[in-house]
Amino acid sequence: MNRLLTNYIARVLKKGSLEIIDAKGRLHRFGDGSGDTVRVRFTSKAAERGVMLNPELKLGEAFMDGGFVIEKGSIYEFLAVVLQNIGGTGRSWWMRAIYRLRVWTRRFRQWNTPFRARQNVAHHYDLDGRLYSLFLDSDQQYSCAYFETPDASLEEAQLAKKRHLASKLALQPGQKVLDIGSGWGGLGLYLADHADIDVTGVTLSEEQHKVSNARADEKGMADRTRFLLKDYRHLASRFDRIVSVGMFEHVGVGHYREFFEKARDLLADDGVMVLHSIGRFDLPGETNSWIHKYIFPGGYIPSLSEVIPEIERAGLKITDIEILRLHYAETLREWRERFMARRDDALKLYDEVFCRMWEFYLAASETAFRYQDMMIFQIQLVRDQNALPLTRDYIWHAEEALRRRDHAGQRPSLKIAGE
């Protein structure tokens, strides 16, 4: 194996047990021998050289095309043993140089005009809907769940997430609610089903738009729950409440001011907004190059230091910030295990390369939240600080009332159209 790569791995990997078989068939051992051994193999010198020069991009590509194979363990276990040792700051000098270049040029990749934003959304969210049904919960929640207890199921945790967000919105009868990035409609339908409100959701995904409106029709809720195939920037109405879950990661750092200024204009004077997004604990950075190329083109995960100044410049007031630390790691673990259990079904929809790509995506995302300083933030915003009670007790009371209703089964479970 290339001496530069060998020396780097030997220097950073101090715990665990990793075995690498290089392209010439030679075995190299790393770590202190603790834990289960993970053994991987390079099948070509090109794959080995690519991973040495640019691991953030080339490792995933080599796993997809068979240049890097797992002989003992799994790709998740490989990433876990590596990232537990290097975390988010273990880059070599040449990796740091590549990363700095990407940070300097990131605004170009995140230049998400309405046209490019729709293209980026279609790349990921307009895949065959049956793929997502293989690993998501029955409500098709494709964002971080909220695990109220360690033994909560994915279904329970996703329901708890919707309760948690609804409680922070402080909903009142008759209000108009906007859901920016409404997905397959689950959150909007939940809000309308549990409160006497009118919900408008917007999405750029044709697949999500079709499914979410079909669900509203199935439930007889189309008169007060509608989903538009529309960019939020093209809306003109004002809303009493705005919620956005898992959409802000697609905005791009150069569009943050535009996002919050538009949110301010759409929000009523006494309105409340809740923004739920992936964030990073560390300093501003750049999107992983493999994730950008294959999974989320145009996407970016911000630091709070990039978000809060733009909120302030837009004239909005922050009334609450909550950090969810390992909730997404647990969510992704559920998704990864569900996907792997039904991988043969995914292979019927797509080819082996796609399935390896998806396996790498879920494993890399989970390890990022466990070992690379990723988290979820929920920010509550208002235009007028008098819009909410003085203390946070109202959140707990609303959440408890929703929990009793959910547990009592007073509302039918939401179903995907056609299920």
C-alpha positions as CSV (number, residue, x, y, z in Angstrom):
1,M,0.0,0.0,0.0
2,N,1.2,3.5,-0.7
3,R,3.6,4.6,2.1
4,L,1.9,8.0,2.5
5,L,-1.5,6.4,3.2
6,T,0.0,3.7,5.4
7,N,1.8,6.2,7.6
8,Y,-1.3,8.4,7.8
9,I,-3.5,5.6,8.9
10,A,-0.9,4.3,11.4
11,R,-0.6,7.8,12.9
12,V,-4.3,8.5,13.4
13,L,-5.8,5.1,14.1
14,K,-4.9,4.3,17.7
15,K,-8.0,2.4,18.9
16,G,-9.9,-0.5,17.4
17,S,-8.8,-3.2,14.9
18,L,-8.6,-2.5,11.2
19,E,-7.0,-4.7,8.6
20,I,-6.4,-3.4,5.0
21,I,-5.4,-5.7,2.1
22,D,-3.7,-3.6,-0.5
23,A,-4.0,-3.9,-4.3
24,K,-0.9,-6.3,-4.2
25,G,-2.6,-8.6,-1.7
26,R,-0.4,-7.5,1.3
27,L,-2.1,-7.3,4.7
28,H,-1.7,-4.2,6.9
29,R,-2.9,-4.1,10.5
30,F,-3.8,-0.9,12.4
31,G,-5.1,0.0,15.8
32,D,-4.6,-1.5,19.3
33,G,-6.5,-4.7,18.5
34,S,-9.6,-3.8,20.6
35,G,-13.1,-4.5,19.4
36,D,-14.2,-6.5,16.4
37,T,-11.8,-6.6,13.5
38,V,-12.9,-4.9,10.3
39,R,-11.1,-6.1,7.2
40,V,-11.2,-4.2,3.9
41,R,-9.5,-4.8,0.5
42,F,-8.5,-2.6,-2.4
43,T,-9.1,-4.4,-5.7
44,S,-7.1,-2.0,-7.8
45,K,-4.1,0.4,-7.5
46,A,-6.3,3.2,-9.0
47,A,-8.8,2.8,-6.1
48,E,-6.0,2.8,-3.6
49,R,-4.4,5.9,-5.1
50,G,-7.7,7.8,-5.3
51,V,-8.5,7.1,-1.6
52,M,-5.0,8.3,-0.6
53,L,-5.3,11.6,-2.6
54,N,-9.0,12.5,-1.9
55,P,-10.7,10.1,0.5
56,E,-13.8,12.3,1.0
57,L,-14.7,11.7,-2.7
58,K,-12.9,8.6,-3.7
59,L,-13.7,6.3,-0.8
60,G,-17.4,6.4,-1.6
61,E,-16.8,6.0,-5.3
62,A,-14.4,3.0,-4.8
63,F,-17.1,1.4,-2.6
64,M,-19.7,1.9,-5.3
65,D,-17.7,0.5,-8.2
66,G,-16.0,-2.4,-6.3
67,G,-12.5,-0.9,-6.0
68,F,-12.9,-1.0,-2.2
69,V,-14.7,-4.0,-0.7
70,I,-15.5,-5.1,2.8
71,E,-14.3,-8.6,3.7
72,K,-15.1,-8.6,7.4
73,G,-17.7,-6.3,9.0
74,S,-19.6,-3.6,7.1
75,I,-19.0,-0.2,5.6
76,Y,-20.7,1.3,8.7
77,E,-18.2,-0.5,10.9
78,F,-15.3,0.6,8.8
79,L,-16.4,4.2,8.9
80,A,-17.1,4.0,12.6
81,V,-13.6,2.7,13.5
82,V,-11.9,5.3,11.3
83,L,-14.0,8.3,12.4
84,Q,-13.9,7.4,16.1
85,N,-10.1,8.0,15.8
86,I,-10.0,11.0,13.5
87,G,-13.3,12.7,14.3
88,G,-13.9,15.9,12.2
89,T,-10.3,17.2,12.5
90,G,-8.1,14.4,11.4
91,R,-7.3,15.5,7.9
92,S,-3.8,15.3,6.5
93,W,-2.1,18.4,5.0
94,W,-3.1,17.5,1.5
95,M,-6.7,16.7,2.6
96,R,-6.8,20.1,4.3
97,A,-5.6,21.8,1.1
98,I,-8.5,20.2,-0.9
99,Y,-11.0,21.1,1.8
100,R,-9.8,24.8,2.0
101,L,-10.2,25.1,-1.8
102,R,-13.7,23.7,-1.6
103,V,-14.6,26.2,1.2
104,W,-13.3,29.1,-0.9
105,T,-15.4,28.0,-3.9
106,R,-18.5,26.7,-2.0
107,R,-20.8,29.6,-3.0
108,F,-20.6,28.6,-6.6
109,R,-21.8,25.0,-5.8
110,Q,-24.5,26.4,-3.6
111,W,-25.8,29.0,-6.0
112,N,-29.4,27.7,-5.8
113,T,-31.5,29.8,-8.0
114,P,-35.1,28.6,-8.4
115,F,-34.2,26.6,-11.5
116,R,-31.1,25.0,-10.0
117,A,-33.0,24.3,-6.7
118,R,-35.6,22.4,-8.5
119,Q,-33.0,20.3,-10.4
120,N,-31.2,19.6,-7.1
121,V,-34.4,18.5,-5.4
122,A,-35.4,16.2,-8.3
123,H,-32.0,14.5,-8.2
124,H,-32.8,13.1,-4.7
125,Y,-36.5,13.4,-4.0
126,D,-37.9,12.3,-7.3
127,L,-36.5,8.8,-7.1
128,D,-38.9,5.9,-7.2
129,G,-41.1,6.4,-4.2
130,R,-40.9,2.7,-3.3
131,L,-37.3,3.2,-2.4
132,Y,-38.2,5.5,0.5
133,S,-40.9,3.1,1.7
134,L,-38.2,0.5,2.2
135,F,-36.7,2.3,5.2
136,L,-38.8,5.3,6.3
137,D,-41.7,5.1,8.8
138,S,-45.2,4.7,7.6
139,D,-45.7,8.5,7.5
140,Q,-42.7,8.9,5.3
141,Q,-40.9,11.3,7.6
142,Y,-37.5,11.9,6.0
143,S,-35.9,14.0,8.7
144,C,-34.6,13.6,12.2
145,A,-36.9,11.8,14.6
146,Y,-37.2,12.8,18.3
147,F,-36.5,9.9,20.7
148,E,-38.3,10.7,23.9
149,T,-37.0,7.5,25.4
150,P,-34.0,5.3,24.5
151,D,-36.3,2.4,23.6
152,A,-38.7,4.3,21.4
153,S,-39.4,2.9,18.0
154,L,-38.9,4.9,14.8
155,E,-42.7,5.2,14.4
156,E,-43.0,6.6,18.0
157,A,-40.0,8.9,17.6
158,Q,-41.3,10.4,14.3
159,L,-44.6,11.0,15.9
160,A,-42.9,12.7,18.8
161,K,-41.0,14.9,16.4
162,K,-44.3,16.2,14.9
163,R,-45.7,16.8,18.4
164,H,-42.6,18.7,19.4
165,L,-42.7,21.0,16.4
166,A,-46.5,21.5,16.7
167,S,-46.0,22.5,20.4
168,K,-43.4,25.1,19.5
169,L,-45.7,26.7,16.9
170,A,-48.3,27.6,19.7
171,L,-51.1,26.9,17.2
172,Q,-54.5,28.6,17.6
173,P,-57.8,27.8,15.9
174,G,-58.3,29.4,12.5
175,Q,-54.7,30.1,11.8
176,K,-53.0,29.8,8.4
177,V,-49.8,27.7,8.5
178,L,-47.1,27.4,5.9
179,D,-44.8,24.3,5.7
180,I,-41.7,25.2,3.6
181,G,-40.3,21.9,2.2
182,S,-43.4,19.8,3.0
183,G,-42.1,16.5,1.9
184,W,-44.7,13.7,1.5
185,G,-47.1,15.8,3.6
186,G,-46.9,14.0,6.9
187,L,-46.3,17.1,9.1
188,G,-48.8,19.3,7.4
189,L,-51.5,16.6,7.7
190,Y,-50.6,16.0,11.3
191,L,-51.0,19.7,12.1
192,A,-54.3,20.1,10.3
193,D,-55.6,16.8,11.9
194,H,-54.8,18.0,15.4
195,A,-55.8,21.6,15.2
196,D,-58.5,23.7,13.6
197,I,-56.1,25.4,11.1
198,D,-55.5,25.7,7.4
199,V,-52.2,24.3,6.1
200,T,-50.3,25.2,2.8
201,G,-47.2,23.1,2.0
202,V,-44.7,23.9,-0.7
203,T,-42.2,21.5,-2.3
204,L,-40.1,21.4,-5.4
205,S,-40.4,17.6,-5.8
206,E,-43.0,16.4,-8.3
207,E,-43.2,13.0,-6.6
208,Q,-43.8,14.5,-3.1
209,H,-46.3,17.0,-4.5
210,K,-48.3,14.2,-6.1
211,V,-48.2,11.9,-3.0
212,S,-49.0,14.6,-0.5
213,N,-52.0,15.9,-2.3
214,A,-53.3,12.4,-2.8
215,R,-53.0,11.8,0.9
216,A,-54.9,15.0,1.7
217,D,-57.7,13.8,-0.7
218,E,-57.7,10.3,0.9
219,K,-58.3,11.8,4.3
220,G,-60.9,14.3,3.2
221,M,-58.7,17.1,4.2
222,A,-58.0,18.8,0.9
223,D,-60.2,21.7,1.8
224,R,-57.8,22.8,4.5
225,T,-54.6,21.1,3.6
226,R,-53.0,21.7,0.2
227,F,-49.5,21.2,-1.2
228,L,-48.1,23.3,-4.0
229,L,-45.3,22.6,-6.4
230,K,-43.8,26.0,-5.8
231,D,-40.6,27.7,-4.7
232,Y,-41.1,29.4,-1.3
233,R,-39.6,32.6,-2.9
234,H,-42.6,32.8,-5.2
235,L,-45.2,33.0,-2.4
236,A,-47.0,36.2,-1.7
237,S,-49.6,35.5,1.1
238,R,-48.9,36.0,4.8
239,F,-49.2,33.2,7.4
240,D,-49.7,33.1,11.1
241,R,-47.3,30.2,11.5
242,I,-44.4,28.9,9.4
243,V,-42.6,25.7,9.9
244,S,-39.7,24.3,7.9
245,V,-38.2,20.9,8.5
246,G,-35.2,19.5,6.6
247,M,-35.3,22.1,3.8
248,F,-32.9,24.7,5.0
249,E,-30.0,22.3,4.3
250,H,-30.8,22.9,0.6
251,V,-30.8,26.7,0.7
252,G,-27.1,27.4,0.3
253,V,-25.0,29.8,2.4
254,G,-25.3,32.5,-0.2
255,H,-29.1,32.5,0.0
256,Y,-29.5,32.7,3.8
257,R,-30.4,36.4,3.8
258,E,-32.9,35.8,1.0
259,F,-34.4,33.0,3.0
260,F,-34.9,34.9,6.2
261,E,-36.0,38.1,4.6
262,K,-38.7,36.1,2.6
263,A,-39.7,34.3,5.8
264,R,-40.1,37.7,7.6
265,D,-42.3,39.0,4.7
266,L,-44.5,35.8,4.8
267,L,-44.9,35.8,8.6
268,A,-47.7,37.8,10.1
269,D,-46.8,40.6,12.6
270,D,-47.7,38.3,15.5
271,G,-46.6,35.1,13.8
272,V,-44.3,32.4,14.9
273,M,-41.8,30.4,12.8
274,V,-40.0,27.2,13.7
275,L,-36.9,26.2,11.7
276,H,-35.6,22.6,12.0
277,S,-32.3,21.9,10.3
278,I,-29.1,19.9,10.4
279,G,-26.2,22.0,11.7
280,R,-22.6,21.6,12.8
281,F,-21.1,22.2,16.2
282,D,-17.8,23.4,14.7
283,L,-16.8,26.3,12.5
284,P,-18.3,26.9,9.0
285,G,-17.1,24.5,6.4
286,E,-18.1,22.8,3.2
287,T,-20.3,19.9,2.1
288,N,-18.6,16.5,1.8
289,S,-17.6,16.2,-1.8
290,W,-19.1,12.7,-2.3
291,I,-22.4,13.7,-0.7
292,H,-22.5,16.8,-2.9
293,K,-21.8,14.8,-6.1
294,Y,-24.1,11.8,-5.5
295,I,-26.7,12.6,-2.9
296,F,-27.4,16.4,-2.2
297,P,-26.1,18.7,-5.0
298,G,-26.3,22.2,-3.8
299,G,-26.7,21.3,-0.2
300,Y,-24.8,22.7,2.8
301,I,-25.0,22.1,6.6
302,P,-24.4,25.4,8.4
303,S,-22.9,26.4,11.7
304,L,-25.1,28.5,13.9
305,S,-22.6,31.3,13.5
306,E,-23.6,31.5,9.8
307,V,-27.4,31.4,10.5
308,I,-27.9,33.7,13.5
309,P,-26.4,36.9,11.9
310,E,-28.7,36.5,8.9
311,I,-31.8,36.1,11.2
312,E,-30.8,39.3,13.0
313,R,-30.2,41.2,9.7
314,A,-33.7,40.1,8.5
315,G,-35.3,41.7,11.6
316,L,-36.5,38.5,13.1
317,K,-36.2,37.7,16.8
318,I,-35.0,34.4,18.2
319,T,-37.2,33.2,21.0
320,D,-35.9,29.7,21.5
321,I,-33.0,27.4,20.3
322,E,-32.9,23.7,21.0
323,I,-30.0,21.4,20.0
324,L,-30.9,17.7,19.3
325,R,-27.5,15.9,19.5
326,L,-27.7,12.2,18.8
327,H,-31.3,12.0,17.7
328,Y,-30.3,11.9,14.0
329,A,-27.7,9.3,14.6
330,E,-30.4,7.1,16.1
331,T,-32.8,7.9,13.2
332,L,-30.2,7.0,10.6
333,R,-29.3,3.8,12.4
334,E,-33.0,2.8,12.0
335,W,-33.0,3.8,8.4
336,R,-29.7,2.0,7.7
337,E,-30.8,-1.2,9.3
338,R,-34.2,-1.1,7.6
339,F,-32.6,-0.5,4.2
340,M,-30.1,-3.3,4.7
341,A,-32.9,-5.7,5.7
342,R,-34.7,-4.9,2.4
343,R,-31.7,-4.4,0.2
344,D,-32.8,-7.1,-2.2
345,D,-36.0,-5.1,-2.7
346,A,-34.0,-2.0,-3.5
347,L,-32.0,-4.0,-6.0
348,K,-35.2,-4.8,-7.9
349,L,-35.7,-1.0,-8.3
350,Y,-32.1,0.0,-9.0
351,D,-28.8,-1.6,-9.8
352,E,-26.0,-2.8,-7.5
353,V,-24.0,0.4,-7.8
354,F,-27.0,2.4,-6.7
355,C,-27.6,0.1,-3.7
356,R,-23.9,0.5,-2.7
357,M,-24.3,4.2,-3.0
358,W,-27.3,4.3,-0.8
359,E,-25.7,2.0,1.8
360,F,-22.6,4.3,1.9
361,Y,-24.8,7.4,2.2
362,L,-26.7,6.0,5.2
363,A,-23.6,4.7,6.9
364,A,-21.6,7.9,6.3
365,S,-24.4,10.1,7.5
366,E,-24.9,8.1,10.7
367,T,-21.2,8.2,11.5
368,A,-21.1,11.9,10.8
369,F,-23.7,12.5,13.5
370,R,-21.9,10.2,16.0
371,Y,-18.3,11.3,15.4
372,Q,-18.1,14.4,13.3
373,D,-19.8,17.2,15.2
374,M,-23.1,17.2,13.3
375,M,-26.4,17.9,15.1
376,I,-29.9,19.3,14.6
377,F,-31.1,22.7,15.7
378,Q,-34.6,24.0,16.1
379,I,-34.9,27.8,16.1
380,Q,-38.1,29.5,17.0
381,L,-38.6,33.0,15.5
382,V,-41.0,35.9,15.7
383,R,-41.4,39.4,14.4
384,D,-42.9,40.6,17.7
385,Q,-41.5,39.3,21.0
386,N,-45.0,39.6,22.5
387,A,-46.3,36.8,20.2
388,L,-45.5,34.1,22.7
389,P,-46.0,33.5,26.5
390,L,-43.3,34.6,28.8
391,T,-42.2,31.1,29.8
392,R,-41.7,27.9,27.9
393,D,-44.4,26.0,29.9
394,Y,-46.8,26.4,27.0
395,I,-44.6,24.0,24.9
396,W,-44.7,21.3,27.5
397,H,-48.4,21.7,28.1
398,A,-49.2,21.5,24.4
399,E,-46.9,18.6,23.9
400,E,-48.5,16.7,26.7
401,A,-52.0,17.3,25.4
402,L,-50.9,16.1,21.9
403,R,-49.2,13.0,23.5
404,R,-52.4,12.1,25.3
405,R,-54.4,12.4,22.1
406,D,-51.9,10.4,20.1
407,H,-51.7,7.6,22.6
408,A,-55.5,7.5,23.0
409,G,-55.7,6.9,19.3
410,Q,-58.3,9.6,18.7
411,R,-56.9,10.3,15.3
412,P,-56.4,7.6,12.6
413,S,-52.8,7.0,11.6
414,L,-51.7,8.8,8.4
415,K,-51.2,6.6,5.4
416,I,-49.3,7.0,2.1
417,A,-51.7,7.2,-0.8
418,G,-52.2,3.7,-2.3
419,E,-51.1,1.8,0.8
